[in-house]
Amino acid sequence: MGLQVIEIILALEDHFGVSISDDVAEQCITVGAMQKAIVKLLALKRNCKLDDLQSEVWQGIVKIVAEQMGIDPSVIKPESKWVGDITKYG
């Protein structure tokens, strides 16, 4: 996992107030997988339904990734891979 991805994960943790373990982060190869992981963490933390968090988490991820990487938010898709699509290096 490259430095850029680690910085994004740290920003996501700060933004959502969750802790993403190294194991979870390494398994999240796509932006959509990271969204699902954060939704699960928030649902446990807030004691609410997963569906209630989908949009909030997606918008937060897109905003943070676009700002961190200096890219157009419209190019960030759930299937976008962290290495190759979002960052150049692993």
C-alpha positions in Angstrom: 0.0 0.0 0.0 1.5 3.3 -1.1 1.9 6.5 0.9 -0.8 8.2 -1.1 -3.3 5.5 -0.2 -2.3 5.6 3.5 -2.8 9.3 3.6 -6.2 8.9 2.1 -7.1 6.2 4.7 -5.9 8.5 7.5 -8.1 11.3 6.1 -11.1 9.0 5.9 -10.5 7.9 9.5 -10.5 11.5 10.6 -13.5 12.5 8.6 -15.7 9.6 9.6 -14.3 9.1 13.2 -13.5 5.5 12.7 -10.4 3.3 12.8 -9.7 1.2 9.7 -7.4 -1.7 10.6 -4.5 -2.5 8.3 -6.1 -5.9 7.5 -9.3 -4.1 6.3 -7.4 -1.5 4.4 -5.3 -4.1 2.6 -8.5 -6.0 1.6 -10.1 -2.9 0.1 -8.7 -2.9 -3.3 -11.4 -0.6 -4.8 -13.1 2.6 -3.6 -16.4 0.7 -3.4 -14.8 -1.9 -1.1 -13.6 0.9 1.2 -17.1 2.4 1.2 -18.6 -0.9 2.3 -16.0 -1.2 5.1 -16.6 2.3 6.4 -20.4 1.9 6.2 -20.1 -1.3 8.4 -17.8 0.5 10.9 -20.2 3.5 11.1 -23.3 1.3 11.4 -21.8 -0.4 14.4 -20.7 2.9 15.9 -24.0 4.7 15.4 -26.2 1.7 15.8 -28.1 2.3 12.5 -28.8 0.5 9.3 -26.2 0.2 6.5 -28.6 1.6 3.9 -28.8 4.8 5.9 -25.1 5.5 5.5 -24.4 4.5 1.9 -24.8 8.0 0.3 -23.1 9.9 3.2 -20.1 7.7 3.1 -19.8 7.7 -0.7 -20.0 11.5 -0.8 -17.3 11.8 1.9 -15.0 9.4 0.2 -15.3 11.1 -3.2 -14.7 14.5 -1.6 -11.6 13.4 0.3 -10.1 11.4 -2.6 -10.6 14.2 -5.1 -9.1 16.8 -2.7 -6.1 14.6 -1.7 -5.3 13.5 -5.3 -6.3 16.7 -7.1 -8.6 14.8 -9.5 -12.1 15.4 -10.8 -14.7 13.8 -8.5 -16.6 12.5 -11.5 -13.8 10.0 -12.3 -14.1 8.3 -9.0 -16.2 5.2 -9.3 -16.9 2.3 -6.9 -14.9 0.0 -9.2 -11.9 2.4 -9.2 -8.8 0.6 -7.9 -6.7 2.5 -5.4 -3.5 1.5 -7.3 -3.7 2.2 -11.0 -6.9 4.2 -11.1 -6.6 6.6 -8.1 -2.9 6.4 -7.4 -0.1 5.5 -9.8 1.9 3.4 -7.4 1.2 0.8 -4.8 
